[in-house]
Amino acid sequence: MDRKNSSNKNNKKGSLTREIVLDILLEADAADRKNTSIRTDRLIRDVLDKYDYLDTRDKAFIRRLSNDCIEKRMTLDHVIDGFSKIKTGKMKPAIRCIMRMGCDQILFMESVPSSAACNEAVLLAGKKGFQGLKGFVNGVLRNIDRNKDEIRWPDKEKDPVVFLTVRYSVPEWIASYFLKSFGIERAERILASYLMERPVTVRYLTVRGDKAAEEKWMSEVKAAGISAVPNPYYEHAYDLTGVDGVAKIPGYDEGMFAVQDISSMLAVLCAGIRSEDVVVDVCAAPGGKSCFAAELAYKGKVLSFDLSDGKVDLIKDNAKRLKLDNLKAEVHDALEFDDSLEAAADVVICDLPCSGLGVIGRKPDIKFRVKPEDITELAELQRNILVNAARYAKHGGRLIFSTCTVSREENEDNRRWIIDNEGLLHLKPAKLGEGLPESLIKMTGDDEGTYVRFLTGEPEGMPLMDGFFVSAFIKE
């Protein structure tokens, strides 16, 4: 193929990938304007499944640019508004999304020449019927490119809330909450970590084979062109990059591994589950903790519940792929007490509904969906569920209360509520299970090691994990 034909082919591919990104952003933008909930990670995944014939680099570009424009949109809008007479809030949805795409490539994607970002944005505007705005798009984006080192950002010292809001693209209430809770330097470190690219973390199922079998599987993963780095927090966990869809990872169909964030694994390890235990998981979807519990309690059983058929189907699908026959999943509302479960469990897992402020790095739409009043309402919901869940633990059994958020109201305050209501719940603080890595024990929240809270981006220099909270109790 001569150079000209090759160039034309690459240009067409570049235009197609950006058209796909624009379609994703328009759907997300429409949902946002209607105040309807949408899981953007699922939206992107479903679109990529539709275009599975694209090569890995193109799909990676689509995923990266889509995620960037969604999670950094407040930052991008601040920059665009600084160079455009027409503010982003007044732009047509398609033009607003095209401008965000171009601005993101100029500011954050070093592999994309700025000229290409500008040219493709102009072409895209024309294709979408905005011929008269091509000059506007071109002028603003090229002005941003020429002056990107002179962009004016809010003053960190004078107005730290606005600074955090704009630089890390979070609503003002989250910036204010994090500033009050953690101070400016720590808040900035946490919010910055949410914007970092993350690997796919997987857990090898030890029930599939011994160490030799695990090493053979890992060799197959690397032979597929996937980079795999052992995660220091659990000996059978690996951080993968270069993944073109988890279903394409060797061993997927054979149930060799589970996809699970390391924080979720640690919450299960903290439960101290033994091989013959009966485990009840009251709010289990999508089933990561239940499946890990079933692996550990391979001679026992796991009863896994959630609120709807759709959520329970997710649990069943995971258990089926992983060949975990000792896991039974059913629809059950955790707010309703089940007489058949009273004093039945050696371990009760209460990974309860929460604001999700610890998983913004993986689910950026959370920061635009959750409201400050949700924290108080969710903390109350947790307490109502705990009243029932405590009765499922047998005498001497353990209850694990965990969340994937970082708010005190949903974490430490509810732990204190459990302790203060010992007469109602008959629970006392217990030491976290032996599974918590030695390097993290010193970070537990009290001298007895009965609870732990981790924040994304900490400890510095260690692999990223979701923010989470885990506390352990024993039934008296």
Sequence and secondary structure as in RCSB ss.txt:
>XXXX:A:sequence
MDRKNSSNKNNKKGSLTREIVLDILLEADAADRKNTSIRTDRLIRDVLDKYDYLDTRDKAFIRRLSNDCIEKRMT
LDHVIDGFSKIKTGKMKPAIRCIMRMGCDQILFMESVPSSAACNEAVLLAGKKGFQGLKGFVNGVLRNIDRNKDE
IRWPDKEKDPVVFLTVRYSVPEWIASYFLKSFGIERAERILASYLMERPVTVRYLTVRGDKAAEEKWMSEVKAAG
ISAVPNPYYEHAYDLTGVDGVAKIPGYDEGMFAVQDISSMLAVLCAGIRSEDVVVDVCAAPGGKSCFAAELAYKG
KVLSFDLSDGKVDLIKDNAKRLKLDNLKAEVHDALEFDDSLEAAADVVICDLPCSGLGVIGRKPDIKFRVKPEDI
TELAELQRNILVNAARYAKHGGRLIFSTCTVSREENEDNRRWIIDNEGLLHLKPAKLGEGLPESLIKMTGDDEGT
YVRFLTGEPEGMPLMDGFFVSAFIKE
>XXXX:A:secstr
  HHHHHHHHHHHHHHHHHHHHHHHHHHHHHHHTT    HHHHHHHHHHHTTTS HHHHHHHHHHHHHHHHTHHH
HHHHHHHH SS GGGS HHHHHHHHHHHHHHHH TTS HHHHHHHHHHHHHHTT GGGHHHHHHHHHHHHHTGGG
     TTT HHHHHHHHHT  HHHHHHHHHHH HHHHHHHHHHHTS   EEEEE GGG  HHHHHHHHHHHHHTT
 EEEE TT TTEEEEES S GGGSTTTTTT EEE  HHHHHHHHTTT  TT EEEESS TT HHHHHHHHHTTTS
EEEEEESSHHHHHHHHHHHHHTT TTEEEEE  TTS  GGGTT EEEEEEE     TT TTT TTHHHH  HHHH
HHHHHHHHHHHHHHGGGEEEEEEEEEEES   TTTTHHHHHHHHHTHHHH EEE    TTS HHHHTTBSSTT  
EEEE TT STTS     EEEEEEEE 
